[in-house]
Amino acid sequence: MAAGLSRQVETLCQLIDSLFEAGVGEEYLERLVKASEDSASQSKILKDALVGELKQILHEITEQQIQASLVSQQNLGQQLVQSIETGIRQPLAQIADGFKTQREDTGKDISYALEDVPAEAAYEVAGQLVRAGIGGIINFSPVVLPREWEGVFIHNIDVINDIRFMVSHITLQRGDTA
């Protein structure tokens, strides 16, 4: 029985083999392998192209983000400067006005003090000004004060003597001997 079944299996195999032409399967496999290789090659080309395009897109997006960030930083800087200027403009103006007023008042006080000082009181008034912290004194009185007094510079001006000098100079220049 085993021998009979073995013959029937052999006959069946031959019958199945006869249905297919010889070499058809090999050609099919060869075409299938070639198509697979072509597909792999095309996939690699497509992948490389997609990677290149994606790289370019990411580069452009990065550049746009950098530019947007720079513009944003510049705008923020300008807003910060404007805010600071706006915030301190009035207080700085008030401080400047205060200094200006103080300087004008101090200048008036000093100039009046020097104009109204009689010769007998010049030394005493100069001492008071030095103790008050004045930076310098221009002395128009006929009393000569020391050039420096406790670190305060003093400039003595003798107007009468200067007028005499000027008259003498002009007289010598003209040749007058009057």
C-alpha positions in Angstrom: 0.0 0.0 0.0 2.9 2.4 0.8 4.3 1.7 -2.6 1.0 2.5 -4.2 0.5 5.7 -2.4 4.1 6.7 -3.2 3.4 6.2 -6.9 0.2 8.3 -6.7 2.1 11.1 -5.0 4.7 11.0 -7.7 2.1 11.1 -10.4 0.4 14.0 -8.8 3.7 15.9 -8.6 4.4 15.3 -12.3 0.9 16.4 -13.1 1.3 19.7 -11.1 4.8 20.3 -12.7 3.3 19.8 -16.1 0.9 22.7 -15.6 3.8 25.1 -15.3 6.2 26.0 -18.1 9.8 25.4 -17.4 11.8 28.6 -16.4 8.7 30.8 -15.9 9.2 30.8 -12.2 12.8 31.9 -12.5 12.0 34.8 -14.8 9.3 35.9 -12.5 11.7 35.8 -9.5 14.3 37.7 -11.5 11.8 40.4 -12.5 10.6 40.5 -8.9 14.2 41.0 -7.6 14.9 43.7 -10.2 11.7 45.5 -9.3 12.6 45.3 -5.7 16.1 46.7 -6.3 14.6 49.5 -8.5 12.1 50.3 -5.7 14.9 50.4 -3.1 16.9 52.7 -5.3 14.0 55.0 -5.9 13.1 54.9 -2.2 16.7 56.0 -1.4 16.5 58.9 -3.9 13.1 59.9 -2.6 14.4 59.8 1.0 17.5 61.9 0.1 15.3 64.5 -1.6 12.8 64.6 1.3 15.7 64.9 3.8 17.2 67.8 1.8 13.9 69.6 1.5 13.1 69.1 5.2 16.6 70.4 6.0 16.0 73.5 3.9 12.6 74.1 5.4 13.9 73.8 9.0 16.8 76.2 8.1 14.3 78.7 6.7 12.0 78.4 9.8 15.0 78.8 12.1 16.1 82.0 10.2 12.6 83.4 10.4 12.5 82.7 14.2 15.8 84.3 14.7 14.7 87.4 12.8 11.4 87.5 14.6 13.3 87.2 17.9 15.7 90.1 17.0 12.8 92.3 16.0 11.0 91.4 19.2 14.1 92.2 21.3 14.6 95.5 19.5 11.0 96.5 20.1 11.3 95.4 23.8 14.4 97.5 24.1 12.8 100.5 22.6 9.7 100.1 24.9 12.0 99.8 27.9 13.9 103.0 26.9 10.7 104.8 26.4 9.3 103.6 29.7 12.5 104.7 31.5 12.5 108.1 29.8 8.9 108.6 30.5 9.2 107.5 34.1 12.3 109.7 35.0 11.7 112.7 32.7 9.6 114.6 35.2 11.7 113.8 38.3 14.9 114.7 36.5 13.3 118.0 35.3 12.3 118.8 38.8 15.8 118.0 40.1 17.3 120.1 37.4 14.9 123.0 38.1 15.8 122.7 41.8 19.5 122.9 41.1 19.0 125.8 38.7 16.9 127.7 41.2 19.3 127.0 44.0 22.3 128.1 41.8 20.5 131.3 40.8 19.5 132.0 44.4 23.0 131.3 45.7 24.6 133.4 43.0 22.3 136.3 43.8 23.0 136.0 47.5 26.7 136.0 46.9 26.8 138.7 44.4 24.6 140.9 46.6 26.8 140.1 49.6 29.9 141.1 47.7 28.4 144.3 46.2 27.1 145.5 49.5 30.1 144.9 51.7 31.9 148.0 52.9 35.6 148.0 53.1 35.6 147.7 56.9 33.6 144.5 56.8 35.2 142.7 53.8 37.5 140.5 55.9 34.7 139.4 58.3 32.2 138.7 55.4 34.8 136.7 53.6 35.4 134.6 56.7 31.6 133.9 57.0 31.5 132.9 53.3 34.5 130.5 53.8 32.8 128.9 56.8 29.6 128.6 54.8 31.4 126.4 52.3 31.7 128.8 49.4 33.9 127.6 46.5 35.5 130.9 45.6 35.4 134.6 46.3 36.0 137.6 44.0 36.9 140.5 46.2 36.1 144.0 44.8 36.7 145.8 48.1 39.9 147.8 48.6 40.9 145.4 51.4 43.3 142.8 50.1 42.3 139.3 51.2 44.7 136.3 51.2 44.8 134.4 47.9 43.6 131.2 49.5 41.7 130.8 52.7 41.0 127.3 54.1 41.1 125.9 50.6 38.8 128.6 49.1 40.3 130.5 46.2 40.1 134.3 46.5 40.7 136.7 43.6 41.3 140.3 44.7 40.2 143.0 42.2 41.1 146.6 42.9 39.0 148.5 40.4 40.4 151.9 41.3 43.9 150.7 40.8 43.0 149.0 37.5 41.4 152.3 36.2 44.6 154.2 37.2 46.7 151.6 35.3 44.5 151.9 32.2 44.7 155.7 32.2 48.4 155.5 32.6 48.8 153.0 29.8 46.6 155.1 27.4 48.5 158.2 28.3 51.9 156.6 27.6 50.6 155.2 24.3 49.4 158.6 23.1 52.5 160.4 24.3 50.5 162.7 26.6 52.3 164.0 29.6 49.5 165.6 31.4 
